[in-house]
Amino acid sequence: MSTTEPSIFTRIVSREIPASIVAETDRLIAFHDIAPKAPVHVLVVPKTPEYTNVADLAVGDPALLAELVTLAQQIANEHGGQFRLIFNTGEKAGQTVFHVHAHILIGDLGEDPRADFQ
């Protein structure tokens, strides 16, 4: 993808592409993922395309990162409060859209999420 070409998320923010929006603020938009990996799979995306990944966002606008996490918690609270919040950073880590975004995964994923970290 060319750096001058808007990402799919930029196009969703500008309403060029439809999305099932679940929440929106002045600086963030949240919508259902079109290829869900959990019973509830929502993406939270800053409206600015300035940051490509969470590390860039943390350095460039930590307040926006805090807003993103707060919105993720609010969305999760509507579904019982327990969730995974995932940021893929880099192609080898599974990032396919280079416009920072968080995945909120809610519900049974058919695995013990602690298994890999014990």
N, C-alpha and C positions, 0 to 999 in steps of 0.2 A: 504494500500500500504506500502510496506517495504521501509525504508529509503535508502536502497541500490539499490532499483529499480528506474531507471530513470523515471521521469514524462513524460507525453505525450508531454509537451513543450520541454523538453530536447531532446526527440526523434525527434521533428520537427526541432529544431536547428541543430541537427546532420544529418538531411535529411533522417532519418530512416522512417519517416512518411511524406507523402506529405501534403502540405498546399498551399493555394492560397495566396502567399506572396505579400504584397502591398508595403512594405518598409523594408529596412535592413541597419543597420550600423555595425560598429565593435562590438558594445555591445548590440544591440537591434535587434529584429525581430518583424515585424507586419504582421498579416495575418487575413483573414476573419474567423469569428467564424462559426463553422459547424452547430450551432443551433441559428441563428440570432434572436435577440429580437427587432430589429429595421431595417428599410430599409437598412442602412449600419451599420454593427456591426463588428468592427475590434478589435483584441486583440493585445496589445503591450507587449512584453515579453523580459525581460533581458535574454541574452544568458547564464549568469551564473545561476546555480540552487541554489546558496548559500543562497538566501533570500526567505523565504516562504510567506511573506506578506509585504504590503506596510510599515507597522511600522518598521519591521526589515530593509527594504531597506532604509528608511529615516535615521535611526541611522547608518547603516553600510556603506552606499555609497550615501549621499545626492546628489552628482553630477550626479550619474546614474539616480536617481529619476528625477532630473531636465531635463536630456536628454530625459527621457521617456515622460515627459509632453510636451516638445518641439516637439518631433516627433508626439505625438498625435495631437498637434495643426497644424502641417504641413499637416497631413493626413486630418484633419477636413477642413482645408483651401481648399483642393481640392474638397470639397463637400459643400461649402457655409460658412464654418467657425463656425457654431454654433453646439455644441455637448455636450454630457454628458460624463464625464470621471468617471468611477466607479471602485473602488477596493473593492472586497469582502474580509474581513479579518476574518477568522474563519469559521468553519463548520456551525454554527448556523446563520451566516450572508450570507450563500450561497456559500462559497468558496468550490470548489470541487477538484481543482488542487492546491497543496501546493507548487507552484513555482510562486512567485509574478507575477502578470499580471494585466494590466488595460484593461477595456472594453471601447471602444469608441463607443458611440451610436449616430447616426446621422439620422435625419429625424423624421417624425411624428410618435409618439408612441401611438397616440390615447388618450392622456391624457394631462392634464396641469401639467407639472413637478413642478410647484410652489405650487400646491394645498396642499401638505402635510406639507409645511414649512411656511404657512402664518399665 
